[in-house]
Amino acid sequence: MSLQPHHDGSASYVPEQEPALGQTVPVFVRVPEGADVRQVRARTTGDGEPRFAEATVDRTEGGEVWWRADVEVRNPVSNYRFLLAGSRGYRWLNAAGLVDHDVPDNGDFKLVSYAPPPAWARDAVIYQIFPDRFARSAAADTRTAPDWAIPCDWDTPVIGRGPETPHQFYGGDLDGITERLDHLDRLGVNTLYLTPIFPARSNHRYDAASFDAVDPLLGGDAALARLADAVRARGWRLLGDITSNHTGDAHEWFTSAAADVRAPERELYYFDEATGDYESWNGVKSLPKLNWGSAELRRRFATAGDSLLRRWLRPPYGLDGWRVDVANMTGRRRADAYTHEVARLLREVVADTRPDGLLLAEHGHDHTGDLDRDGWHGTMNYVGFTDPVWSWLRLGDAPVPNFLGTPGGVARRDAGAVLATMNTYRSLISWRSYVHSWQLLGSHDSARIRTVVGDAARQEVAAGLLATMPGTPVIFAGDELGLTGTNGEGSRTPMPWHRPESWDRRTFAAYRSLLALRRAEPALRQGGLRWVHADADTLVFLREAPTGSVLVLARRAAGAPVRLAGLPAGENVHGGAPALRPDADGAVLLPAEGPTFQVWRLT
């Protein structure tokens, strides 16, 4: 894979990162000198009609020619691609890459004129906490376990699958989180994401019994206010988790609806009036599905002055936004297709309540049709990051079980397939949505990365990709200590605060170093992405910004050294490899050992 003509949506190629509808903005293509490119045209499809604009050479520097074209932001989402003509005919350059055949428009680059996500999100490093398993304050010992719970000691093994799984109760609380913020500070995160904190009849609390109060088992409303104050005092952000697709069957809305066919709450759900049965999430009857065709649901959930969406964004809690559970199913049921209406409505309410609020959607599969408009700011990028990283770094020949319900789990793949997967999903959304989506190695819904990859060396490679690729890195609490788990429920492991001898210090040091590197290098937070080499066991890419560039090498195993031409010298800033020094032919040699993760700052 040699250096080729390239464009992405980062500031080097699109200097106007927040274009307005009707504005004409410059876009740039960089082409290596000597490449078979004699003419460049930009093709747009404003109002659905293809048009071509001639590009001109803007400058030549560093052995590369930069072509400029002007593109009108004709529609709220405006597509464009480039036609590169040479002695052997023409090729298209779109977000999926360089091709010599005609391709559909869905892979084009996109300019988005809707209001951008909050600026702080680009620099966020998120730490996900499952409250029941993170930490207990002294007050937790004074609380009586509820009737649904199976009380557990902190060292009781987690049951990953079985009737006891949602009922194991460890008693972690919000004050326990507050007491452990120094650990997160040492790690280098700056945003906390809490899975649900409302009363429920399970340890995961996705079956909310109310949205009006924080679960007393977590310390109640006052504990959330204390945690929010402590987080803000450090200059951090705090995100909540809301279920827009369903409630629990103990929720006061549902109990009222089930008790009386004339209750106003009846329209909030999908009831079969003939049988009294109701729609639920994947047939799980404890999770009745919300009907977003109901104006009353929209009022209670979002638009009312005292709605649940607004209340928790305001002082004294001041959540900085929401992760929306099961966003992929929200508003979808047979002929009902309210998903985008709901996304737009929730975004309007969040922005009206606090203009810098974030609205992030959960998707476990293809998210590309739900982004880029005036709804979700981004998604949990399981399919475009987690799955391919797992498939490349997973240990052994047996598939990893239960990747978000996929039969047979994740097969082992070489880097070419990994790159193809990442590029496919990335190319179908705007650069804006891509860089504001969450990249994660696992969560409370999946196996832990350490179980997938098997050892500290491969986990460091995974963590390196998390810290250096575009997008918002998300760390599931305990991954930084090398905790294990074979499925989502089994990965909800209590943090071993009282057993520091069990911590994997090497893994913690690697995460800490990589997050510090991300903070120190603007290109890792704001730069573009240019792949420069891939073989079965190796991935090499550039992150480039107007302020500087870095080169990243990820290897899952040892192999032949990688020789790359056309790159400048570079100082190693992670991994301990020698500095890069071009040879007489202008090529640099990357090390052959592995597994390894290396980063150089180019000079």
VENWO-V668955 format. One record per backbone hydrogen bond with DSSP energy under -1.0 kcal/mol. CO is the residue of the C=O (numbers start at 1). NH is the residue of the N-H. Records with the same first field share a line. If there is no record, write none. Layout:
BEGIN
CO = NH + NH
END
This chain:
BEGIN
6 = 30
10 = 13 + 14
13 = 28
15 = 17
20 = 23
23 = 73
25 = 71
27 = 69
29 = 67
30 = 6
31 = 65
32 = 35
35 = 37
39 = 85
40 = 55
41 = 83
42 = 53
43 = 81
44 = 51
45 = 48
46 = 49
51 = 44
53 = 42
56 = 68
59 = 66
61 = 64
63 = 33
64 = 61
65 = 31
66 = 58 + 59
67 = 29
68 = 56
69 = 27
71 = 25
72 = 74
73 = 22
76 = 113
78 = 111
80 = 109
81 = 43
82 = 93
83 = 41
84 = 91
85 = 38 + 39
86 = 89
89 = 86
91 = 84
92 = 99
93 = 82
94 = 97
97 = 94
99 = 92
105 = 108
107 = 95
109 = 80
111 = 78
118 = 121
119 = 122
120 = 123
121 = 124
125 = 190 + 191
126 = 475
127 = 193
128 = 477
129 = 195
130 = 133
132 = 172
133 = 495
135 = 173
137 = 140
138 = 141
139 = 142
140 = 143
146 = 149
150 = 169
153 = 156
162 = 165
164 = 167 + 168
166 = 203
167 = 150
169 = 152
173 = 177
174 = 178
175 = 179
177 = 180
178 = 181
180 = 184
181 = 185
182 = 186
183 = 187
184 = 188 + 189
190 = 237
191 = 127
192 = 239
193 = 129
197 = 215
199 = 209
208 = 248
209 = 252
215 = 218 + 220
216 = 219
218 = 174
220 = 224
221 = 225
222 = 226
223 = 227
224 = 228
225 = 229
226 = 230
227 = 231
228 = 232
229 = 233
231 = 236
232 = 235
237 = 192
238 = 320
239 = 194
240 = 323
242 = 325
245 = 290
248 = 251
251 = 255
252 = 256
253 = 257
254 = 258
255 = 259
256 = 260
260 = 263
263 = 266
265 = 268
266 = 269
268 = 291
270 = 279
272 = 276
277 = 272
279 = 289
280 = 283
281 = 284
284 = 287
286 = 249
287 = 281
288 = 247
291 = 294
294 = 298
295 = 299
296 = 300
297 = 301
298 = 302 + 303
299 = 304
300 = 308
301 = 309
304 = 307
307 = 311
308 = 312
310 = 313
312 = 319
314 = 317 + 318
320 = 358
321 = 240
322 = 360
323 = 242
324 = 362
326 = 329 + 330
329 = 332
331 = 338
333 = 336
336 = 333
338 = 342
339 = 343
340 = 344
341 = 345
342 = 346
343 = 347
344 = 348
345 = 349
346 = 350
347 = 351
348 = 352
349 = 353
350 = 354
354 = 357
358 = 322
359 = 377
360 = 324
361 = 380
362 = 328
367 = 370
378 = 361
379 = 438
380 = 382
381 = 386
382 = 387
385 = 389
386 = 390
387 = 391
388 = 392
389 = 393
390 = 394
391 = 413
402 = 404
403 = 406
406 = 409
410 = 400
414 = 418
415 = 419
416 = 420
417 = 421
418 = 422
419 = 423
420 = 424
421 = 425
422 = 426
423 = 427
426 = 429
430 = 434
431 = 435
432 = 436
434 = 437
437 = 472
438 = 381
439 = 474
443 = 446
448 = 452
449 = 453
450 = 454
452 = 395
455 = 459
456 = 460
457 = 461
458 = 462
459 = 463
460 = 464
461 = 465
462 = 466
463 = 467
464 = 468
465 = 469
472 = 439
473 = 126
475 = 128
476 = 479
478 = 481 + 483
479 = 482
481 = 504
485 = 448
487 = 491
489 = 492
491 = 493
495 = 497
496 = 499
499 = 502
500 = 503
503 = 505
504 = 508
505 = 509
506 = 510
507 = 511
508 = 512
509 = 513
510 = 514
511 = 515
512 = 516
513 = 517
514 = 518
515 = 519
516 = 520
517 = 521
521 = 524
522 = 525 + 526
523 = 527
530 = 542
533 = 540
535 = 538
536 = 415
537 = 556
538 = 535
539 = 554
540 = 532 + 533
541 = 552
542 = 530
543 = 550
544 = 528
545 = 548
548 = 545
549 = 602
550 = 543
551 = 600
552 = 541
553 = 598
554 = 539
555 = 596
562 = 590
564 = 588
569 = 603
570 = 580
571 = 601
574 = 599
580 = 570
583 = 586
586 = 566
587 = 583
588 = 564
590 = 562
592 = 559
596 = 555
598 = 553
599 = 573 + 574
600 = 551
601 = 571
END
